[in-house]
């Protein structure tokens, strides 16, 4: 039952399940990668790879989606395997960690940061254009 609680926290915010079971460092790393991946890592990768076209941005965005999928699955499986049935749980720390991860994930993505890190004007608009679903444009 305790393992399912850790998985539940991980589903809310990747990394929170690790904090719940007492693995603070691993939870912080996973949570940080999840929270600032699209606002910090994606523009830095765009800058490092010198992506200039919409197609290049789409390919990079596609690769980042796979990165997120792998990260979330790793967090789920690892939190399930590392949580011991008799281990003390850290509910308050896990709730605080989940809240911080979710706030950072929702509020750190802005045009200024994205364009400053990618060193390219218009990258933010391209990202939003690609991220939109086809049905939203109508």
Helices and strands as residue ranges (DSSP letters): H 2-12, H 16-20, H 24-35, I 37-41, H 42-49, H 54-82, H 91-107, H 111-118, H 123-131, G 134-137
